[in-house]
Amino acid sequence: PAPVVSADGAYVEIPLTGMRKAIAKRLTQSKQEVPHYYLTVDIALDELMAIRGELNKSAPSKLSVTDFLVKACSNALLDVPQVNSQWGETAIRQYTNADISVAVATDTGLITPIVFGANTKGLKQINSDMTDLKEKASAGKLQPHEFQGGTFTISNLGMMGIQEFTAVINPPQSAILAVGAPQKKLVPADNEKGFEVSTVMNVTLSCDHRVVDGAVGAQWLKALKGYLEKPINLLL
């Protein structure tokens, strides 16, 4: 249905699409039923940016920071599998593979295409999967199995200049990572000046407290930070 303009022209009523109804239902359910809590940490990206720059000199398709995030999150989920879990009425289901949902904005609403088995893939394959999924999402050609499911979600608003935010968990998953824009910051350093300029990214992990205790969420963020600050480990 087409938008309807009010008789006095004061407003326009835009009919709800099926996608918008689904988004509203799931996120309302999440905030009403899931006990959220939030953990935030800064991550230095200097080594990641350097390695990414070197890899992109010869890569036909340029690796993005999100590609590194997908890989790092998948590795951290294997290290701390409690976060790679879902709440059930009689049991907590813990997954052995990391299927990473990545939030993508489209003209019709937010959708979360999935990089399946990201823990088994290299950066090049993750980049290829992400490029294909984003193109399908923008064209409205994603199949249901490509966006329904997943064991963990990444929501990255850094490319829009957002420094930090908190995200709503995508049920039945137990956690979602909100990623802000990399920024230049002065950080303490062991040199004559006592400081240096570093590229730092703020991330916030939203957790379902029924499944992920605070100490476990902190342990997962520590693992993620380790992979992103020493990204050579993602190439092994």
C-alpha positions, -999 to 999 in steps of 0.1 A, spaced: 0 0 0 11 35 -7 17 61 20 -15 81 29 -14 119 34 -37 133 61 -65 155 51 -48 186 65 -14 176 51 1 176 87 14 140 85 19 110 63 9 75 74 33 49 60 18 13 60 38 -13 79 57 -38 58 60 -74 69 97 -68 76 90 -38 98 63 -58 118 88 -86 123 115 -63 135 91 -46 159 79 -79 173 113 -95 178 130 -64 193 101 -57 216 101 -93 228 139 -90 233 137 -59 256 107 -73 275 119 -108 281 157 -108 279 176 -94 309 202 -73 291 235 -60 306 263 -43 288 301 -44 288 323 -19 270 360 -19 261 384 1 239 404 -19 213 436 -6 197 435 -12 160 471 0 150 484 -35 141 451 -45 125 451 -14 102 488 -21 93 481 -58 84 449 -49 66 468 -23 45 495 -48 35 469 -74 26 449 -50 6 479 -40 -16 476 -73 -34 440 -83 -27 415 -80 -56 387 -74 -31 396 -51 -2 393 -65 33 372 -44 57 374 -40 94 341 -59 96 358 -89 79 384 -89 107 356 -85 133 337 -115 120 368 -137 122 378 -124 156 343 -129 170 341 -164 157 375 -173 173 364 -157 206 332 -177 205 351 -209 203 374 -198 231 344 -189 253 315 -211 240 291 -200 268 285 -168 247 278 -190 216 246 -203 233 209 -199 234 184 -200 263 158 -227 263 130 -236 287 147 -268 299 183 -264 287 209 -240 273 219 -249 238 257 -244 231 268 -243 195 300 -258 182 302 -235 151 301 -197 150 274 -185 126 279 -147 127 249 -125 118 259 -91 106 233 -63 108 228 -46 74 206 -15 68 184 -17 37 156 6 23 130 -17 39 146 -21 73 173 -39 92 183 -74 82 210 -97 95 225 -120 69 247 -148 83 283 -158 77 279 -195 84 309 -214 101 330 -182 102 354 -201 125 362 -224 96 368 -196 71 397 -173 63 395 -136 59 393 -138 21 363 -162 22 346 -141 49 351 -110 27 336 -129 -3 306 -141 17 300 -106 31 301 -89 -3 276 -114 -17 253 -111 13 253 -73 13 245 -72 -24 216 -97 -20 203 -77 11 204 -44 -8 185 -60 -38 160 -77 -15 171 -111 -28 182 -128 5 167 -163 10 152 -170 45 180 -195 53 205 -167 47 192 -144 75 172 -166 98 193 -182 126 229 -173 135 245 -178 169 259 -142 174 254 -108 159 276 -78 150 261 -44 146 287 -19 132 277 18 129 313 30 128 311 38 91 284 63 100 306 81 125 289 67 156 315 65 184 297 41 207 262 26 213 244 -3 228 225 -28 207 194 -49 214 200 -87 215 187 -106 184 167 -134 200 171 -163 205 208 -154 205 225 -145 238 247 -116 228 253 -88 202 284 -67 197 279 -29 190 309 -15 171 318 22 170 340 42 147 378 40 150 392 72 165 427 87 170 434 89 207 464 97 230 473 66 250 500 60 276 533 47 261 568 38 272 586 65 253 601 100 260 568 118 257 550 92 278 522 89 253 515 81 216 487 84 191 467 52 186 437 42 165 411 30 190 377 15 185 349 13 212 328 -19 213 299 -28 236 288 -63 242 251 -68 251 245 -101 270 215 -122 281 222 -126 318 202 -159 319 229 -175 297 261 -153 300 273 -143 334 292 -110 338 326 -126 343 320 -148 312 311 -118 291 342 -100 303 363 -131 294 348 -131 259 356 -94 254 392 -101 266 396 -128 240 381 -105 212 404 -77 222 434 -101 220 426 -112 185 420 -77 172 450 -61 188 473 -90 177 456 -98 143 484 -120 131 467 -147 151 437 -145 128 459 -154 98 470 -187 114 
